Every structure is written in C-alpha cells, then in structure tokens.
Amino acid sequence: MTIWMVFLSANVLIYKNALVRVDFLDHIWPKTFMKVRDAAYTVIFVVILFVLFWQGWVQAISYWGVPVTGLPVDKFWIYLSIPVGAFLMLVQYALNLIRMFFGKGENAG
C-alpha cells in the first residue's frame, strides 16, 4: 500500500513542480538557460520513467499468479504500482513540457 501512495503522490509533486531540486544558482543564470535546463532534466526523467514503466510491467507480469504469503492476493497487484505510477508521472511530465513551452502557468518560464 505504501508504494502505491509514494507513486501517486510523486505525480502530484511533479504537477506542482515541487520535487527536490538544486536551484540556489538560478538567480545567476538567464531565464532562457533555465528553461532549456529544465526541459533537459524533464527529458532525462521521461527516459528514466519510460524504462521504469517497461521494466516494472515485465516484473509485474512475472508475478501473475504468485500469491503473497498469508494474503489472498497475487504479487502482481503489488508490483503493478511501478508501471502505473511511472505511467502517471510520464503523463504529468509530458503535460509540464507542453505547459513549459506552449502554455501559461506556474511551470511556464
């Protein structure tokens, strides 16, 4: 249950742009550089999350039919939190990229 909460709350943090980040030098850099830097970080995170989604799905499928000790539940449902959470974060990062370059709002430079 905890891992489901972590992945779902991470999606909210991505939406609010509240993930841990190093921004103490932001007052030195021009806004254009910061926009490109943020986009580069987002693309890197998207690649990592895509791998996490893919490998999480492979892992979850491998536990189909394997019961959790002492519970009438397959381990599949526990491991399914990884691809579902990664997918939701991928969607949120894609929306943030769109908002960053084409829209208005708190993530727009």
N, C-alpha and C positions, 0 to 999 in steps of 0.2 A: 504494500500500500504506500509506503514511504517513497519508493522510487517513482510511482505514478505521480505523487504530489510534487516531487522535485522536477520532473519533466514538464508537468503542466504549469507550474509556477515559473519555470525558466521562460516559457513562452510569453508570459505577462511581462517579465523583466525585459525581454527583447523588445516588446511593443513599447514600453516606457523608456527604452534606451537607458536602463538602469543597471546593466551588467557591470561588473568590476572592470575598470579601465584606468589607464595611466593618462591623465590629461593635465598634469601640472605644468607642461611646457606649451600648452595651447595658446597662451597669450603672446608667445613669440612668433608663431607660425602664421602665415596669411590664411585667410578663410578658404581660398582655393586649394591650398595644400591639405588642409584638414579635411576638406570634402573628399579629395582623392584618397587620402589615407584611410578615412572611414569606409569608403567604398572598397578599398583593397582588403581591409580587415573583414568586411562583410563577405566578400567573395571567398576569402580563405575559410571563414566559418561555414559558408554554404558547402564548400567542397568537403570539409570535415564532417558536416552533418549528413551529407549525401552518403558518405562511406559508412557512417554510423547507422543510418537508416537501412542501407543494403545489408550490412553485416548483422545488424540487430534482427532483421527479418529472417535471415538464414539461421541465426541462433534460435529464434523463437520457433520456427518450423521444426527444427531438430528436436525440440522438447514436446512436440504434439503427442499426446497420449502418455506422457510420463507424469505420474501423479506426484504431488507434493506430499512428503511424509506427514501423515497424520491429518491431512485435509482432503476432501473430495474434489480437488481442483487440479487441473493439469498445470505443469510448469509453463506451458505455452502462454497462459494468461498473464503470468508474472513477466516473462521475457518480452511479451508484446508491448510493454510500456516503452521499450527502447525505440522500435521503429515508429510507433505512434507519436511519441514525444519529439523525435528527430524530425518527423514529417511536419508537425505543427510549427516547430522552430524554423524549418526551411520556408514554410509559407510566410511566417512573420518576417523573416529576413528579406524575402523577395518583396513583400509589401513595403518594408523600410527602404529598400533600394529604389523602388518606384517613387515613394514619397520623397526621398532624398533628392532625386534628380528631376522629377516632373511635378511634384506637388508642393503644397504649403503645409506647414505644421511644425511641430517641435523637432522633427528629425531633418527638416529641410534646412540647408545651410543658410 
